[in-house]
Amino acid sequence: MNISDFQSVVLKKEGLYASYVSPESHAYQQGFKDPDGNWTAIYVNAYLMGYNTNLLSRKDIPDSYEGFLDPRWRGKKIGFDTKEVQFFANMLKIWAKKRAWSFSGNWSPNNCTTDKAIP
């Protein structure tokens, strides 16, 4: 079965998994497998920022996601998908909840547009 990390957390919480520890699980680092044997990652999606080097130089790119809240980015296309539930779930996990909710709440008012694929 292939599901997202977010979905696997919900299924585990609801007790809908049967435990299975693969003989190959020793090859996986912590964080890529459930300690109770409920799941093992088969791939990882990286969330990152990209930009067109023909339009922007490195010095113009913010050092953080919050940097995109600056009014200079208003109305611009930004190359990450803030509508993806896993994006926000990971923000909550990595950042403090207050920081993640603050970013989310300030994104739309800044009128930035998001797109998974920037031409």
ROFIBA-496832 format. One line per 3 residues: number of its first residue (from 1); their letters; for each residue x, y, z of N, C-alpha, C, O. Coordinates in steps of 0.001 Angstrom, whole numbers. Each point is the difference from the previous one (the first is absolute). Example, Ala and Ser with C-alpha at 12.3 -4.5 7.8 and 13.67 -1.06 7.14 Angstrom:
1) as) 13190:-5690:7800:-890:1190:0:900:1200:0:1036:-19:665 | -1386:1069:-1385:820:1190:60:-770:1090:730:509:1108:169
***
This chain:
1) mni) 853:-1160:0:-853:1160:0:899:1224:0:993:41:727 | -1323:938:-1520:777:1224:-98:-887:1172:400:-928:358:-726 | 1213:240:1886:-771:1149:484:962:1049:535:1183:-276:201
4) sdf) -1691:1468:27:831:1092:505:299:-180:1484:-673:-754:703 | 1694:1461:-251:346:-64:1425:-1138:521:872:-245:-523:1087 | -441:1543:-1560:-1118:560:757:-1103:-1041:177:-540:-168:1093
7) qsv) 213:-531:-2185:-1040:-1027:61:423:-1158:899:-826:-559:722 | 2101:200:-761:467:-1120:817:-90:313:1486:-267:-892:805 | 484:2135:-436:-130:404:1408:-1449:-168:455:-254:-484:1103
10) vlk) -691:883:-1949:-1417:-124:330:-390:-1473:126:-684:-383:949 | 1114:-436:-1900:-328:-1431:44:577:-667:1244:-652:-846:613 | 1870:1223:-241:607:-576:1205:-783:424:1240:-285:-813:879
13) keg) -55:2093:-825:-750:522:1149:-1338:-717:159:-457:-226:1120 | -166:-126:-2231:-1303:-681:26:139:-1510:204:-1005:-707:76 | 2238:209:12:233:-1419:227:-323:-874:-1202:-394:-1155:162
16) lya) 558:1691:-1367:-368:-719:-1212:1181:-691:-687:-146:-505:-1113 | 1298:480:1756:1174:-668:-549:249:-1319:712:-298:-141:1187 | 841:-815:-1908:543:-1220:599:1513:156:-45:552:398:-1026
19) syv) 104:-699:2097:1440:176:76:735:-1043:-839:-337:-1184:25 | 1343:1640:-768:878:-886:-757:1370:652:-42:142:1107:-519 | 858:-1768:1053:1365:514:-33:751:-794:-1066:253:-1195:152
22) spe) 89:1878:-1217:709:-629:-1105:1401:-418:434:620:690:809 | -114:-1800:-1326:1380:-389:280:999:1040:-513:1149:26:441 | -1580:821:-1363:874:1046:-552:-87:1309:778:703:955:-334
25) sha) -1543:-887:1357:-219:1262:716:1263:535:674:104:1200:255 | 847:-2075:32:1247:469:632:761:975:-904:825:772:489 | -1088:-797:-1795:692:876:-950:-585:1411:-31:596:907:-580
28) yqq) -1767:-719:1207:-657:1306:1:357:784:1249:19:-539:1106 | 262:1821:-1299:289:872:1138:-1279:326:759:-1107:-90:-531 | 1299:474:1801:-1140:452:801:-674:1162:-721:677:854:-572
31) gfk) -1980:-820:597:-755:1035:-690:-525:-458:-1346:-921:603:-549 | 1510:-1681:9:-454:-564:-1262:-760:-1305:211:-357:-686:-957 | 117:357:2218:-778:-1193:342:-651:230:1353:523:730:841
34) dpd) -1655:-1355:-646:-707:112:1270:654:-938:1013:242:-1164:-321 | 51:1635:1535:639:-870:984:-852:-1210:395:532:-998:487 | -1853:1080:-696:-896:-1108:319:-236:-931:-1189:-784:-944:105
37) gnw) 1451:1197:-1234:-136:-855:-1165:-1263:211:-801:-415:-891:-742 | -209:2051:873:-1240:256:-724:211:492:-1426:-889:-152:-838 | 2040:736:546:275:484:-1353:1500:172:-200:765:134:955
40) tai) -372:-143:-2215:1377:282:-414:-73:869:-1246:-750:-303:-927 | 1514:1368:903:-12:903:-1154:604:-686:-1222:979:-740:101 | -1589:1003:-1260:580:-521:-1234:554:1126:-868:723:-255:-963
43) yvn) -1057:1486:1297:573:1167:-665:-193:1218:905:-764:-53:964 | 1450:1132:-1274:-88:1234:777:-227:1151:-971:675:86:-1026 | -1604:783:1335:-224:1212:-786:686:1164:693:-226:253:1183
46) ayl) 1047:437:-1912:676:1174:557:-815:1246:-330:-456:169:-1131 | 278:689:2107:-635:1296:-218:1113:1034:-39:770:130:951 | -689:598:-2044:1071:975:-135:-483:1178:-819:-1059:-42:-625
49) mgy) 1856:1087:644:-308:1185:-787:873:-3:-1244:1183:-336:65 | -1762:708:-1186:761:128:-1234:-280:1362:-615:-1020:624:292 | 1913:-174:-1130:-215:1282:-658:671:1:-1361:929:-769:-248
52) ntn) -1406:1636:-628:534:139:-1345:1202:933:60:-140:1190:283 | 1321:-1739:-552:1238:799:88:98:1040:-1108:855:883:58 | -1722:-976:-1068:-35:1038:-1034:-788:1221:470:141:1088:-557
55) lls) -969:-1273:1583:-828:1101:494:465:564:1336:-225:1175:290 | 872:-2004:522:423:421:1334:1428:-453:279:444:-1040:-487 | 256:1827:1268:1324:-439:453:-134:-566:1408:-994:253:681
58) rkd) 1969:-1001:-252:-34:-647:1325:-221:1016:1119:-702:-288:970 | 1285:1452:-1097:-130:1012:1061:-1436:514:154:-342:575:1033 | -490:-775:-2041:-1388:454:57:-941:-1012:655:-1150:327:294
61) ipd) 1621:-1534:-68:-844:-1076:519:1:29:1527:1068:61:609 | -2241:-105:21:-54:-21:1468:683:-1240:577:75:-1042:-652 | 411:1168:1860:658:-1109:691:-987:-890:750:397:-1012:577
64) sye) -1673:1376:-579:-1006:-774:714:-1333:120:-732:-182:880:-842 | -742:-1772:1171:-1341:97:-577:-649:1328:382:-689:615:-813 | 910:-182:2039:-599:1265:438:468:1180:-845:-710:999:-117
67) gfl) 1888:-1105:-467:500:1063:-866:-918:271:-1179:-29:1109:-534 | -725:-2132:129:-939:190:-1107:-1242:777:420:-834:334:-841 | 706:-47:2115:-1122:821:467:270:1485:-204:-905:821:146
70) dpr) 2135:-475:-480:364:1392:-265:-860:532:-1154:-212:-710:-983 | -281:1937:1090:-870:574:-1051:611:-14:-1398:-739:56:-982 | 2065:-130:860:613:-4:-1340:-407:-1229:-811:110:9:-1226
73) wrg) -584:-1077:1899:-409:-1211:-691:-1492:-20:-298:-497:-962:-585 | -226:2005:978:-1446:51:-195:-361:-190:-1482:511:698:-875 | -1406:-1664:622:-471:-252:-1353:946:-825:-862:-301:-256:-1165
76) kki) 1430:-163:1708:967:-795:-766:-313:-1486:127:-631:-432:964 | 1075:-336:-1939:-125:-1456:99:1145:-516:856:1163:335:-229 | -1499:-1143:1206:982:-588:897:-31:-1510:-217:-1076:-595:-55
79) gfd) 2232:-22:-67:77:-1398:-396:-59:-1032:1094:858:-882:48 | -1832:953:834:-283:-1109:909:-1499:-21:263:-675:1026:-80 | 180:-2185:388:-1447:-196:86:-475:62:1445:126:-979:736
82) tke) -660:2098:-332:-462:172:1379:-1379:-604:227:-492:10:1129 | -142:-535:-2171:-1310:-626:156:126:-1483:323:-977:-635:397 | 2151:93:-561:259:-1415:266:-26:-242:1504:731:654:744
85) vqf) -1559:-1582:-294:-155:-249:1434:1314:-458:628:292:346:1145 | 507:-1124:-1887:1260:-462:562:982:1141:205:784:-17:949 | -822:1009:-1830:864:1169:159:-271:650:1357:923:268:770
88) fan) -2200:-21:-491:-345:663:1256:200:-926:1199:437:455:1058 | -746:-1733:-1201:205:-950:1104:1473:-45:391:333:-70:1183 | 546:108:-2183:1434:3:299:448:1319:605:897:22:843
91) mlk) -1511:1080:-1263:311:1283:633:-355:-60:1486:766:471:842 | -1918:-1045:-521:-405:-123:1401:977:-867:782:294:274:1164 | 207:-1320:-1811:918:-919:661:1387:624:196:601:-138:1066
94) iwa) -102:815:-2087:1353:545:43:50:1335:744:891:226:819 | -1845:651:-1105:-70:1284:676:-883:-151:1235:-716:-990:151 | 777:1957:700:-973:65:1093:-1368:304:-617:-84:656:-1039
97) kkr) -986:-1133:1681:-1350:206:-551:-293:1477:-235:-594:369:-1013 | 1013:470:1950:-280:1433:-119:635:575:-1272:-624:799:-697 | 1859:-1203:397:694:494:-1190:-704:-487:-1275:-200:779:-932
100) aws) -175:-2059:888:-657:-562:-1185:-1347:662:-248:-311:362:-1134 | -487:-201:2174:-1311:636:-162:149:1464:-380:-809:522:-768 | 1819:144:1286:235:1391:-350:344:128:-1484:-529:869:-694
103) fsg) 1418:-1741:212:355:18:-1421:-1235:-256:-858:-263:734:-953 | -485:-1766:1291:-1185:-361:-773:-1011:1135:-30:-581:291:-1046 | 371:343:2178:-968:1085:84:414:1252:-748:-847:792:-411
106) nws) 2150:-610:233:493:1192:-683:253:-220:-1485:223:959:-739 | -257:-2212:296:294:-286:-1401:-1055:587:-929:335:774:-897 | -1600:-1125:1093:-1058:470:-896:-163:1514:10:-152:596:-1066
109) pnn) 179:53:2243:-142:1457:-24:1099:697:-795:-186:1130:-451 | 1332:-1792:275:1091:616:-773:-231:-139:-1498:772:511:-811 | -1849:-1212:455:-405:-162:-1406:1049:-669:-876:79:283:-1196
112) ctt) 726:-1164:1776:925:-783:-810:-785:-1137:-634:-958:-503:586 | 1354:109:-1758:-616:-1151:-640:974:-1170:63:1214:193:-59 | -1741:-1390:179:859:-1171:58:-292:-897:-1184:-1093:17:-567
115) dka) 2072:-782:218:-124:-906:-1119:1037:-1092:186:1141:287:362 | -1520:-1540:-605:965:-1086:130:1072:90:-1082:1162:-318:255 | -1527:733:-1425:962:78:-1096:42:1420:-530:-982:492:-556
118) ip) 2089:151:724:161:1364:-479:642:-49:-1402:1086:-560:-153 | -1738:1133:-860:573:-53:-1356:1268:826:-119:600:57:-1074
***
